[in-house]
Amino acid sequence: NSSTAQRSTLSTPANLLATGITTTTTNCIPFINISALPTTTVCSGTALSLVSFTSNANPTSFLWTAGSGVSIGNPSAASTTATFNTVGTVTVNCVASTSSGSNNQTIVVTVLSGVTEVTSANSESFETATLPNFWSIISPTNPIYKWDITNLSGSNGVQSMFVQAENFPANAEAILESPLYDFLNNPGAVYTFKYAYARYDANNKDLFKVQASKDCGGTWSDIWVPTNSALANGSGGTSSTLFTPSAATWVLYDLTAHPNFVNFTNIQNVLIRFYFKEDVGGTGNGNRMFLDEINFDTPNGINEVTRSIGLNVFPNPTSSAFNIKFDLSNDAKVSYKLTSVTGAIISDVPTKDLSIGSHEIRINENNKLAQGIYFLNFEMNGIKMTKKIIIN
């Protein structure tokens, strides 16, 4: 039954101080996420921005630390810069504190010497449980908005990368960054990928683009920036229903055929990144974007080598044993690995020197493989090929 005048005193500085309201945010323990921008993969000697995102409390102090070879500009700032000088992987940690306690988060930065990571034909379909070597996920807006591995759909296998944009606010960004590719010593190399996408409605303004870098991610050039409508119309169209790609909605795109890529065809160390920004200037909470089958195919690459050696797996599908058959026109170093769809290694045969001629290997003679999908990762003289095997 208090009067209006009495109620108006509830928010006076004295009452707020007496009830502890003015200090609530500093008396809680903060939650923290951190990011390294613009990338978590850099050339040695490169500086990155280290950014913290906190909630639940206003931290009274920050402390950034890192492994050897890292020079941090201001270790006690909420956000700072750091120069990475030593090649390898290095951990970066930030502790956010209040008088009630602290929380911390650690990220890993990969520091490159400029040595190319993909020097010959390579195919990536994201069929393992974790992100493949040398690939990076970058979250400029917030670490919870990112590319993820999913088993909802795959154009080759059962997994792919996707953006759950239905959970993204407007302008949230997510980046998937590739290894370093050698285009200089692979003249005529072709870089292709498959995508699948549906936009939420006709007003949606999702932005997707593919970029390339010559300097380990220091600067980026736009290669392909399709319009939102063109991206959707060629794939999943417009739908408010959460999008899961079918075989018909996967679209193949040749990045090297775009005229903007001409300046990268003679570069030894090229990074590619796939950039997504949710509903630019809109309301957010859109639909989904998928990526799969990212292929770096050289003139003597995956498809040509597969055909030249006649690599074949049969019978496939099978309920028991199957054979791997191939023909070598020259002596070669050969190895293979059989994995499950989760990336678990079923069989790992180390490199062997095989002579010219026809070779056949029989697998699963004891019928120990459970029903499901498996992948044969076959390597010959450093060139990797993958075959999907179905046990029914």
N, C-alpha and C positions, 0 to 999 in steps of 0.2 A: 504493500500500500504506500510505497514511497512516492513522493511528489516528483514532478519533472525536474525540479531544481536539485533534489537529492540524487536522482539518477545521473544527472549530468556530472556529479563529482566523482563517479566511479572511475573515470578515465583520467583524473588529474595525475600529474607526475608523482605526487606524494603517495596516492593510493596504489598506483602501478608499482612503485618501488617497494611499498610495504607488503604487497601480495606476491612480490617476486616476478611479476609479469615481465618487467623490463629486462630481467636476466635469464628468462626461461631458455632462450636459444643458446646461451653460452653455458648453461648448466647441464645440457644434454650431451651425449657422446655423438660426435658427428659421423655421418656416413660419407665415404669418399670414393670417387672414381677418377682415374687419371688417363690422359692421352698424350701421345707424342705427335706433334703436327709439323709438317703436313703428312708424315709417313713414319712407319716404324722400321723402314729399311733405308739406309743411307750409305753414301760413300764415306770413307774415312776422312776426317777433317771437316765434316759438315755439321752445322748447327741446327738444332731442332727447337721448336717451342714445346715446353712441358706445361700442360694445362691441367688444373684440378677442377673437379665438379663436386661440390659438397651439398649435403642436405641434412635435415634434422637438427642442425645447430650451426651457429656462426663460429668457426674455429678461431681461437685466440692465437694459435701459432701453427706454422707449417715447417716441415723439415724434409728437404729433398736429399737423397743419397743415391749413389750409382756405383757400378763396378769400376775397375781400373780403366784408365785411359779416357775418362769422361771429366770434362771441366764444366761445372755448373755455375751459371752466372750469379744468381742470388738464391742460395739454398733455403732461405727462410721466407720466400715470397709464395703467395698462393699460386702464381704462375711465373715461370722463368724460362730461361734458355739454357741449352747445354750443347757443348761441342764434343763429338764422338771421334776419338783419334785412333783407337785400337781395333783392328779387324777381328770380327767374331760376333758372338752374341753377348749382350751386356744387360744386366737387370737395372731398372730404375725404380726407386721406391719413394713414396711420399707419405708422411705421417701428418695427419690433421688432428689437433688437440684442443680440448677445452679443460677447465678445471675438473670436470667429471671423468675425463678419460680420453682415449684416442683411438683412432682407426687408421689403417694404412692400406695401400694397394700397391702392387708391383706389376710392371709391364716389362716386356723384353724387346729390346731394340737390336736389329741385325745390322752390323756395320760391314760394308763391303769394301773390298780393295779395288773394285772395278773389274775383277776377274769374272768373265761370263759364266753363268750357271747352266745355261742350256746351249750347248755347242752343236747339237745335231738334232735330228727329228725327234719330236716329243709330243705326247698326247696326254691331256689331263681331263679325267672325268669325275674326279672327286669321290671315288668309291671307298675311301678309307674313313676311319672314325674321326681322324683329326685332319687339320689343314695340311696339305702336302708341303714338303720342304720348299723353302724360298718364297712361298706365297704369303701375303700379309693381308690382314683385315684391319681397316682403319676407320675410326669413328670420330669425325671432326666435331659433331654436335654433342654427342653423349655416347659413352661406351655401350649402352643398351641398344642403340640403333645401329645395326650392322648387317653385313652379309653373314649367312650361316650355312652350314652343310645340312641338307634335308634329304629324307628318303620318301618324300611325297611323290617325286617324279624324277626320272632321268631319261635323257635322250639316248644314252648308251650306258646301260646298267640300271641301277635303281636309285642312285643318288645324284645330286646336283648342288649348286649354290643358289640361295634365294634370299630375297629381301621381304620380310613380313611387314609390308608397308601399311597393313591394316592397323598396326600398332604405332605407326610413326606420326608425330605431329607435323604440321606444315613446316617445310624448309629443313627437316631433319636429313642429314647426309650420311651415306654409307659408301665405302670404297673397298674394292677388292683389287689387290696389286699383285702383279705377276713376278716371276723370276726375271733375271737379265738374259735376254736372247741375243745370240750372235747372228746378225743379218749380214755383216761384212763378209764373213767367210762362208756364208751359205747363199750365194747369189741366186735369185729366183725363188727364195723361200716364200711360202704362202702361210699366212696366219689367219685361221678361221675359228669361229666359235658358233655355238647355237644359243639362242635365247627364246624365252617364252614370257609373254606379258599380257596382262589385262588391266585396263584402267577402270576406276570405280564408276565414273559417270563422264558425260561430255564436258563438264566444267573442270574436270581434274587437270592439273598442270604438272604432273610428274616429269622430271628431267632425267634422262639417261644419256650418257655420252661415254665414248671410249677415247682415252688420251694416251699419248706416248711421251717418254722422256729420254733424253740422251745423257743426262747427268745424275743418274741414280735417284731421280725424283726431286731434284732441286728445282727444276722448271718443267712445266707440262704444256703440250700442244694438243688442242682438240683435233681428233682425226674424224670421228663420226658422231654427229649430234642429230639424231633423227627427231622429227616432231613427235609429240606425244600421240597424236592420232595415227600417224603412220606406223609407229611402233606397235600400237594396239591392233590396228586393222589388219596387219599382216600376221597376227598371232591369235591372242585370246579375245580380242574385241573389247567391248564395253560391258561391264557387268558388276552389280553390287554383291554378287555371290563370290565367296572366296575362291580364287582361281587355282586350279591344279591342272598342269598341262597334260594334254593327251598327245599321242604321237603326231597328230596332224597340226598341233599348235607350236611345235618346235620349229624355229626358223634358222637356217644357216646363213651366216654373214662372213664375207671375205674382207677383212680389214685391209690387207695389202693391196686390194684392188681400188681402194679409195685414193683419189689424187692427193689428198693431204698427207698420205703416208710416204710419198716419194722421197722426202728428206731424211727418212729413217732406213731406207733400204741398203745403205752402204755404211751403217753404223754397227760397231761391234757389240756395244752394250746398250740394249734398248729395253726399257721397262714399259709395260702396258698396264693401264689401270681402267677398271670399270666403275664408273661414278654414277650414283643414284641420288636424287634429291626429291623428297616427297612434296607433291602438290605446292609448287613454288607460289608463295603469296596467297595460298588458299586456306582451306580448313583442315587439311590432313586426313589421316585415317583412310587411305586408299585401298588398292588391291596389291597383287604380288608380282615380283619380277624374278625370273629364273635364268641361270647360266649353266652351260654344260659343254662338254666336248671341245675344249680349247686346244687347238692343234697347231703346232709349229711344224709344217711339212716342207722338207727340203727337196730339191730335185732328186736326191738319192734317199728320200725320206721314208716315212712309215708305210704309206700305201705301196710305193714302188718296191721297197724291200720285201714287204709281205708277199707281194705278187712274185717277185723274182725268186724267192726261196720256196714258194708254194706252201707257206705256213698254213697248216690245216689241223683242226681239232675234230675228231669224229669217233664214234657217233655223237651227235650233239643236237638235241637233248639225249640223255642216256639215263638208265636206271642202275648202271653198274660201271664197268671200266670204260675208259676212253683212251684214244691214242693222239699223240702229238707227232705230226709228220712234217718234215721239211727237207729241202735239198740245198746243199752247199756247193757253189761253183768254185769256191776256194776254201782253204783251211780258215777256220774262224774260231773266235772265243765265244762260247755260248753258255748262258745261264738261264734259269727260269724259276719263278716263284708262283705258288698257287695260294690265293688268299680268298677269304670269305667276303661277303658284302660289307661286313663291319671292319675289314682291314686285318682281321686275325690271319696270321701266317699258318697255312696248313702244311705246306711243303716248301722248302727253300734249298734249291740245288745250286751249289757254288759254281763259279766259272770253270768250264772245261775247255780244253783245246780239242776241237773236233776236226777231222780231216774232210777233204772234198768228198762229196757223194751224198747218198740218200740216208736219212736218219729217222728212226721212229721210236718214240718213248711211250710206254704204256703206264697209265696211272689209275689208281683206285681198283686194283685187281682184287683186293680183299673186301670191297664194297663197304668201306668204313665211312665214306662221306655221306652225311645226312642230306635229305632233300633240300634243295635251295639253289641259289645262284652263286657261282664262284668265278674268279678271274685268274686267267693265266697271264702272268707278266713275263714275257719272253724277251730276252736281250741278246743281240748278236753284234759283236764288235762295237758296243756302246750305243747301238740303236735299239730303242725300246718299242715293243709292240704288245698289244693287249687283246686277248680273246675272252669273250664271255662264255661260260659253260653252265648248262642247266642240268642238275641232277633231279630226276623226278621219280 
